[in-house]
Amino acid sequence: EQVWSHFGRHEAEQIKRNFGLTGDGISVLVRGLRLAPSWTLWGDYRVEQTSDREAVLQVLNCHSQKERLKAGLGVFNCKGVEGGYFASFAKVIDPRIQVHCAFCPPAKYFDNLWCEWHFEMEEERK
């Protein structure tokens, strides 16, 4: 989990630098996640901005989980790994973005929707 947390930070920093990604907020996070090369290797996913303060990422086809099932290993509890990755990735883009897991294996998943993650801007403190 610690390695993936470091990797999320590192990948976001590289994306910002290599693609000239500037600014902050949910729209910048969505652009950054769409540019993340690691996700194209692990499965099919979509990330959509649902409002100016929120976005949702869904993993539609998880190659690693499907291979584990095919090998008889069962699903991997990926909440800590992905949660660390997404939290550190989002923090590089904008420290106000909070990450919440709606569901993921082994607690809940579907053949065509393995996990769902929500990104929300923290409320402004007055």
C-alpha positions in Angstrom: 0.0 0.0 0.0 2.8 2.4 0.8 4.5 1.7 -2.6 1.3 2.4 -4.4 0.8 5.6 -2.5 4.3 6.7 -3.6 3.6 5.6 -7.1 0.4 7.6 -7.3 2.2 10.7 -6.3 5.1 10.0 -8.7 2.8 9.3 -11.6 0.8 12.5 -11.0 3.9 14.6 -10.8 5.2 13.0 -14.1 1.9 13.7 -15.8 1.9 17.3 -14.7 5.4 17.8 -15.9 5.3 15.8 -19.2 1.9 17.0 -20.4 2.1 20.5 -19.0 -1.0 19.9 -16.8 -1.5 23.0 -14.8 -4.1 24.3 -12.4 -6.1 22.4 -9.8 -9.6 21.2 -9.1 -11.7 18.3 -10.2 -11.4 19.0 -14.0 -7.6 18.9 -13.8 -7.8 15.6 -11.8 -10.0 14.0 -14.4 -7.6 15.1 -17.2 -4.7 13.7 -15.2 -6.4 10.4 -14.5 -7.2 10.0 -18.2 -3.5 10.5 -19.0 -2.3 8.0 -16.4 -0.5 5.2 -18.4 -0.8 2.6 -15.6 -4.5 2.4 -15.9 -4.4 1.4 -19.5 -2.3 -1.6 -18.6 -4.5 -2.9 -15.7 -7.9 -2.7 -17.3 -10.6 -0.7 -19.0 -11.9 2.3 -17.0 -13.7 5.5 -17.3 -13.5 8.7 -15.3 -16.2 11.3 -15.6 -16.6 14.7 -14.0 -20.1 14.7 -12.5 -20.1 18.3 -11.3 -17.5 21.1 -10.7 -16.8 19.5 -7.3 -17.1 15.8 -8.0 -15.8 13.0 -10.3 -16.3 9.2 -10.5 -13.8 6.6 -11.7 -15.1 3.2 -12.6 -13.0 0.1 -13.5 -15.1 -1.7 -16.0 -12.7 -4.6 -16.8 -10.0 -5.4 -14.3 -7.3 -7.6 -16.0 -5.4 -8.5 -12.8 -8.6 -9.6 -10.9 -9.8 -11.6 -13.9 -6.4 -13.3 -14.2 -6.4 -14.1 -10.4 -9.9 -15.7 -10.8 -8.8 -17.7 -13.8 -5.8 -19.0 -11.8 -8.1 -20.0 -8.9 -6.6 -17.4 -6.6 -9.8 -15.5 -5.8 -10.1 -11.7 -5.8 -7.5 -9.4 -4.2 -8.6 -6.9 -1.6 -7.5 -3.8 -3.6 -9.1 -1.1 -1.5 -5.9 -0.1 0.4 -3.7 -0.2 -2.7 -6.0 1.8 -5.0 -7.1 4.1 -2.2 -3.5 5.0 -1.5 -2.7 5.5 -5.2 -5.8 7.7 -5.8 -5.4 9.7 -2.6 -1.7 10.6 -3.3 -2.4 11.2 -7.1 -5.3 13.6 -6.2 -3.2 15.4 -3.5 -0.6 16.3 -6.2 -3.3 17.8 -8.4 -5.2 19.5 -5.5 -4.8 18.8 -1.8 -8.5 19.7 -1.3 -9.7 16.6 -3.2 -10.9 13.8 -1.0 -11.2 10.2 -2.3 -13.9 7.7 -1.3 -14.4 4.1 -2.4 -18.0 3.3 -3.3 -17.2 -0.4 -3.7 -14.4 -2.7 -4.7 -13.4 -6.4 -4.3 -13.8 -8.5 -2.3 -16.8 -6.8 -0.7 -18.7 -6.0 -3.9 -18.0 -6.1 -7.6 -19.7 -7.1 -10.9 -18.5 -8.7 -14.1 -18.6 -5.4 -15.9 -17.9 -3.0 -13.0 -15.2 -4.0 -10.6 -14.9 -0.9 -8.5 -16.0 2.7 -8.2 -14.2 5.6 -6.7 -15.5 9.1 -6.0 -13.4 12.3 -5.8 -14.9 15.3 -4.1 -13.6 18.8 -3.4 -13.4 19.4 0.3 -15.8 22.1 1.5 -14.3 25.6 1.9 -13.6 26.4 5.6 -15.1 29.7 6.7 
